[in-house]
Amino acid sequence: MIPAAFAIPGDINLPTGGYVYDRRLLALLPQSGVAARHVALPGSFPDPSPADLRETARLLSAVDPDTVLIVDGLAYGALPAEIIARVRAPILALVHHPLCLEAGLSKEREAALRALETAALALARRVVVTSRFTARTLTADFAVPADRITIAEPGTDPAQRAAGSSSGTLQFLAVGSIVPRKAYDILVRALSALGNCQWHLTIAGPADRSPEALAALHAAISETGLADRITLVGPVSRERLANLYAAADIFLMPSLYEGYGMVLAEAMAHGLPIVCTTGGAAAETVPDAAAIKVPPGDGPALATAIDRLAGDAHLRRRMADASWAAGRSLPRWEGTARIIAGIIKEMAP
């Protein structure tokens, strides 16, 4: 077995796409000949305190030079180059999406993160990304040579096809943390412009990541008078999430940017018709036949797309069939782990 250490900031059990990816890798890498141990980094990234940076430096420097060190991008992109330069182990950086592309950042913070991540990526021996889009972004905007980048798309578990709602009220589902990048406030205002169809929206995802985004969402719900048609269920178990997918009629993703869009893959695994934006990799994750795609941040276009799909049962069935077909051919987690295990074996001293 090839030894590896996987440095991940914060609570690895959180129900976000990045942490799901990390957990699945830790569980499956041994099947491909890599013994990966978890190195728990402080949870303050991507805005670490000086004390947390010192602790991170200690933990990373302690990794043996004969062990490949995988560092999750939530921490790696925010590490000063002088800390990385002191690490003895060969580094494999895992980039879900560049930190500076998170929505809601000040121009100064965006520039600082871009500089940090560019310098950090220059010191990584290899880089893994979760989409072709992110690979192109790192090459074009972060000066990472294409031959140092490997794409390992997230896996998707097989699922039962969604049965949809049994009442006359269409069930809309959105999944993801309530953060500025997810643009749920834009979604709510778009829903206020729909026609006469009966609908209910469920948003599943952590609500404690961004007080500003949560306040904006609550303000949009209050101002539009849609409180009785929108339910925020917070983080849910895998079983509860599967039930939400199964009962949904349409999946909605108003995100401004996605490094891949794991929830889109999950929606396709359940055969749901989709309305999403073209932000980041989202446009490439879902085939055109399975989704109506609109520009990110364009509330009127989002409203028009949802209204069109909600009002046309034939279109929903056709798109659901295309979504189901696409979902059956998505990568599986075992394949994702094999790709990354192959890189680790190449890097092993």
Order of alpha helices (4+ residues) and beta strands (2+ residues): beta-alpha-beta-alpha-beta-alpha-alpha-beta-alpha-beta-alpha-beta-beta-alpha-beta-alpha-beta-alpha-beta-alpha-beta-alpha-beta-alpha-alpha-alpha
